[in-house]
Amino acid sequence: MTMQGQTDEDIGIALKVAFLGRPAAYPDGVGEVRAVETHMSWVFLADGFAYKLKKPVCLPYRDFSSLEARRINSEDELRLNRRLSPAVYLGVVPLTREAGGGLALGGTGPVVDWLVKMRRLPEAAMLDRLIGEHAVPRPAIDALVANLASFYREAPVVDWAPGEYVRRLGEQVQANADELMDPRYGLAAGRVRGVLAAQQAFLHRAADRFEQRVRERRVVEGHGDLRPEHVCLTPEPAVIDCLEFNRELRLLDAAEDFCFLVLECERLGDAALGAYLLAAYARASGDAPDAGLLSFYKCRRATLRAKTAAWHLHDEALADPGKWLSRACVYLDIATRHAAALG
């Protein structure tokens, strides 16, 4: 595969994907490579390792269009995910253009892209799969919760001016609702307005409770995307794929970060596991927010996930838009249910 006459910026994603899909591209004696495309990346599963290549996209909430932006993001992903999975995230590897125009992984020529190298996790131990198989081991959940409780205790604390945290929550609630009201999605506008009204009313009514969370130093720089598909229940539990591209979205109440995992267990049909997680977290952390705050956080995360699902519909190359519209509706249903608990 040669690219003579091309500049580094001319080498397109298709050529990079084709190269990285070949076993010969890897220095580790790889026998087979499986390429997995996500909304934002290509992931290459090469025997015991995984390599993530960012797509050169520019979206309202992230810009990976330049080589430098992808380098910075890859380094951020490595640094931030090592907080919870130091043995998984191994390094950032350059993709280079060598003499004669060929590509090399970790070569010495000009860098044309960057990949995050990870240790591959066993798919059979991923929490979403274990939930689907009704085979979640409670001792492993206890170990996971202990790790997360320690992570939140040690996470950098966010110091907000009085009223700033509540104001920010209100703006985010409004932004989520405004996006979901976009007529292109065809979502039930009345339901979106009802969820918005319940969240805003609770924020106003319980402002002092949110401010108390700030005073208790519970608002931290967390994970931001704590879902079962990002949790592996190996003997030393691993939590991967934090929300690395936007620090503002990682600044949240530790209880909200944790509630996202609880919410996703509910969505996958295991509300009992969600309840167990909350009880285990209260024991491990000494933090037991009241039911109203937990319902608000679940409602807010469900609304955010509905918006994220709807955003996929902007991708013109999307193979199955119906999947994402259906997902947005499911999250809106969940948000509506938790909004009802806000009174």
Secondary structure, DSSP 8 states (H G I E B T S, - for coil): ---TT--GGG--HHHHHHHHTSGGG-TT--S-EEEEE-SSEEEEEETTEEEEEE---EETTEE--SHHHHHHHHHHHHHHHTTT-TTTEEEEEEEEE-TTS-EEET-SS-EEEEEEEEE---GGGBHHHHHHTT---HHHHHHHHHHHHHHHHHS-B----TTHHHHHHHHHHHHHHHHHT-TTT---HHHHHHHHHHHHHHHHHTHHHHHHHHHTT-EEE--S---GGGEE-SSS-EE-----S-HHHHEEEHHHHHHHHHHHHHHTT-HHHHHHHHHHHHHHHS----HHHHHHHHHHHHHHHHHHHHHGGG-TT-S-HHHHHHHHHHHHHHHHHHHHTT-
